[in-house]
Amino acid sequence: MAISASMVKELRDKTGAGMMDCKKALQEADGDMEKAVDILREKGIAKAGKKSDRIAAEGLAAVVEKGNVACIVEVNCETDFVAINDNFKNFVNEVAEHIISQRPASVDEALGQAYKGEGAPLSEVLNEQIAKIGENLSIRRFEVIEKANSAVFGKYLHGGGRIGVLLVLNNSTNEELAKDLAMQVAAARPTYINRDQVDASELDREREVLTAQALNEGKPENIVQKMVEGRLNKYYEEVCLVEQTFVKDPDKKVKALLKAENAEIARFVRYEVGEGLEKKVDNFVEEVMAQTKKQ
């Protein structure tokens, strides 16, 4: 029996399985929709669709480098138990390899691309992993960065990938320094590279808060301004990478390290897995009570 595109779509809507898996199941079932659903269920592929509404806020970040191009990616799962599973770790690295080779502009574009340039789209490979691992998985975000020949990448993964950092150090070939700076970003969580990048409205808001604090402390108005500027320096040390104390040597500032190398930080990306996502908090007492009421 000829398998139409509408039949494939119907089966995909029913099961959440990939298009190629649906087509193969329909061919095997000779067009019988219910039998095709059973085939997918038997293979575990139909489970992917049922898991798609579950919160995936755990996971890993990965960083991959190829020549003058590097990629950082975050892939999420539901539990930290899966995050340390070798199958999941391998999949996250494979996703990063796909992205660095195919250079998609967005997650949606990446999902629609042939996996690593050949075969089924990444979306189907993702569904297969969902069925295999047994949890909802999602490719949340990624960045692809290019550097000049005169620059070096700094890469750092903390906690096996709970935090990932990719940094570009210009005018340098010092890989150790680049890695140390990536570690600095992971530990100290800067928002900007230097003072010039701080948003003017954010700076004005901070100045207003510091001024109000000083006045509330009963400080004379004639010295409040000096106090505010002094406290702004502390603020810069929190949010600007080059202003921070170096985590590996508290006697040095990051900007001093850069000056000694005649280098500059061009860009950095920091991913902390699950940041900004709602995380499920299990209450086993409530769960058991709910199950009891159903019986």
C-alpha positions in Angstrom: 0.0 0.0 0.0 1.2 3.5 -0.9 2.0 5.6 2.2 0.8 9.2 1.8 2.3 12.3 3.6 -1.0 12.8 5.4 -0.8 9.3 6.9 2.7 9.9 8.1 1.6 13.3 9.6 -1.4 11.6 11.3 0.8 8.9 12.9 3.3 11.5 14.0 0.6 13.5 15.7 -0.6 10.4 17.5 2.7 9.3 18.7 5.2 12.1 18.6 7.6 9.9 16.7 9.9 11.1 13.9 8.7 11.3 10.3 11.0 8.5 9.1 10.0 6.2 12.0 6.3 6.8 11.2 6.8 6.1 7.5 8.7 2.9 8.2 6.0 1.8 10.7 3.2 2.4 8.3 5.0 0.5 5.6 5.6 -2.4 8.0 1.9 -2.3 9.0 0.8 -2.0 5.3 -1.0 1.3 6.1 -2.9 0.1 9.1 -2.7 3.1 11.5 -3.5 1.3 14.7 -1.0 -1.4 13.9 1.6 1.2 13.1 1.0 2.8 16.5 1.6 -0.5 18.2 4.8 -1.0 16.2 6.1 2.3 17.4 5.0 1.6 21.0 6.8 -1.8 20.9 10.0 0.0 19.7 9.6 2.6 22.5 9.5 5.4 19.9 5.9 6.5 20.6 6.9 7.4 24.2 8.7 10.5 23.1 5.6 12.5 22.4 4.0 11.7 25.8 7.1 13.0 27.6 7.3 16.3 25.7 5.3 18.2 28.3 7.4 17.2 31.2 9.9 19.7 32.6 13.5 19.2 31.5 15.7 21.5 33.7 18.7 19.3 34.4 21.3 18.3 31.8 24.8 19.2 30.6 26.7 21.9 28.7 29.4 20.9 26.2 32.1 22.8 24.3 33.6 21.7 21.0 36.4 23.3 19.1 37.4 22.8 15.4 40.1 25.1 14.1 38.9 28.7 14.3 35.3 27.7 15.2 34.0 26.6 18.6 30.5 25.8 19.9 28.9 25.8 23.3 25.6 24.0 23.7 23.1 23.1 26.5 21.0 20.0 26.3 18.4 19.4 29.1 16.9 16.3 30.7 14.5 15.7 33.6 16.8 14.3 36.3 20.4 14.6 37.4 20.6 10.8 37.3 20.2 10.9 33.5 22.7 13.8 33.3 25.5 11.6 34.5 24.5 8.7 32.1 27.1 8.0 29.5 24.5 7.7 26.7 23.2 11.2 27.5 26.8 12.6 27.8 27.6 11.1 24.3 24.4 12.6 22.8 25.2 16.1 24.2 28.7 16.0 22.6 27.2 14.7 19.3 24.7 17.6 19.3 27.6 20.0 19.7 29.5 18.2 16.8 26.4 18.5 14.6 26.0 22.2 15.4 29.6 23.1 14.7 29.6 21.2 11.4 26.2 22.4 10.2 26.2 25.9 11.6 22.4 26.4 12.1 21.1 29.9 13.1 18.6 28.6 15.7 17.6 25.5 17.6 14.6 25.0 15.3 16.9 25.1 12.2 19.2 22.6 13.9 16.4 20.2 14.6 15.3 20.3 10.9 18.8 19.6 9.6 20.0 16.2 8.5 21.9 14.8 11.5 25.6 15.6 10.9 24.8 16.3 7.3 23.3 13.0 6.4 20.3 10.7 7.2 17.4 11.6 9.4 16.9 15.1 10.9 18.2 15.9 14.3 14.6 16.1 15.6 14.1 12.4 14.9 17.5 11.5 16.5 16.3 13.5 19.6 13.0 11.5 19.7 15.0 8.3 19.5 17.1 9.4 22.5 13.9 10.3 24.4 12.6 6.8 23.8 15.9 5.2 24.6 16.7 7.2 27.8 13.1 7.4 29.0 13.0 11.1 29.9 12.0 14.3 28.1 15.1 15.9 26.5 15.5 19.3 24.8 18.2 21.1 23.0 17.9 24.5 24.8 20.5 26.8 23.3 23.8 27.1 21.6 26.4 29.7 20.4 28.8 29.2 17.5 31.9 31.5 17.7 34.7 32.2 15.3 38.1 33.5 16.2 41.1 35.0 14.3 44.3 33.1 13.8 45.9 35.5 16.3 43.4 34.5 19.0 42.8 31.4 21.2 39.7 29.8 22.7 39.3 29.3 26.4 37.1 26.4 27.3 36.0 25.2 30.8 33.4 22.8 32.1 32.6 22.7 35.8 30.9 19.7 37.5 31.2 17.6 34.4 29.2 20.1 32.4 26.9 21.7 35.0 28.5 25.0 34.0 30.1 25.6 30.6 32.2 28.6 29.4 33.5 29.5 26.0 35.8 32.5 25.8 37.9 34.2 23.0 41.2 35.7 23.9 42.6 38.0 21.2 46.3 38.7 20.5 47.4 35.6 22.4 48.3 32.0 21.9 48.4 31.3 25.7 45.9 28.5 26.0 46.5 28.1 29.7 45.6 31.8 30.4 42.5 31.4 28.2 41.4 28.4 30.2 42.1 30.2 33.5 39.9 33.1 32.3 37.1 30.7 31.3 37.4 29.3 34.8 37.1 32.8 36.2 33.9 33.3 34.3 32.5 30.1 35.6 33.3 30.9 39.2 32.7 34.7 39.4 29.8 35.0 37.0 30.6 38.3 35.4 28.0 39.9 33.1 30.3 42.2 31.0 33.9 42.2 29.9 34.6 45.8 30.9 33.1 49.0 32.2 32.3 50.3 28.7 29.8 47.5 28.2 27.7 48.2 31.2 24.3 49.3 30.1 23.8 53.0 30.9 20.3 52.5 32.4 21.6 49.8 34.6 24.4 52.0 35.8 22.0 54.9 36.5 19.7 52.5 38.5 22.7 51.3 40.6 23.9 54.8 41.2 20.4 55.8 42.5 20.3 52.8 44.8 23.7 53.5 46.2 22.9 57.2 46.7 19.7 56.3 48.6 21.7 53.9 50.8 24.3 56.5 51.7 21.6 59.1 52.5 19.7 56.5 54.6 22.9 55.9 56.5 22.9 59.5 57.5 26.0 60.5 55.5 26.4 64.2 54.8 25.3 65.1 51.2 28.7 66.7 50.5 30.4 63.3 50.7 27.6 61.1 49.4 28.8 61.4 45.8 32.3 60.3 46.6 30.9 57.3 48.6 28.7 56.4 45.6 31.6 56.4 43.2 33.7 54.3 45.5 30.9 51.8 45.9 30.4 51.8 42.1 33.9 50.5 41.8 32.8 47.5 43.9 29.9 47.0 41.6 32.2 47.0 38.6 34.3 44.3 40.3 31.2 42.1 40.5 29.9 42.5 37.0 33.0 43.2 34.8 35.4 40.4 34.1 38.5 42.5 33.7 37.8 44.4 37.0 37.6 41.1 39.1 40.2 39.6 41.4 41.8 36.6 39.7 40.3 33.5 41.4 43.6 31.6 41.2 45.6 34.5 42.7 43.7 37.0 44.9 46.7 39.4 44.7 46.1 40.0 41.0 43.4 41.5 38.9 42.3 40.0 35.6 43.2 43.2 33.8 46.7 42.9 35.1 47.0 39.4 33.6 45.8 40.7 30.3 48.2 43.7 30.3 51.1 41.4 31.0 50.2 39.4 27.9 49.2 42.4 25.8 45.9 40.4 25.2 42.3 41.3 25.4 39.1 39.3 25.9 36.9 39.6 22.8 33.8 37.6 24.1 32.6 35.0 26.5 29.5 32.8 26.8 28.6 31.2 30.1 25.9 28.5 30.4 24.7 27.3 33.8 22.4 24.3 33.2 18.8 25.0 34.0 19.2 28.7 34.9 15.9 30.5 34.4 14.0 27.2 34.0 11.3 26.0 36.4 12.5 22.9 38.2 10.2 20.2 39.4 10.2 19.7 43.2 8.9 16.3 44.1 6.7 16.0 47.2 6.5 12.3 47.8 4.0 12.6 50.7 1.6 14.5 48.5 2.2 12.1 45.6 1.4 9.0 47.8 -1.7 10.7 49.3 -2.9 11.5 45.8 -2.5 7.9 44.7 -4.3 6.7 47.8 -7.3 8.9 47.0 -7.5 7.4 43.5 -7.8 3.9 44.8 
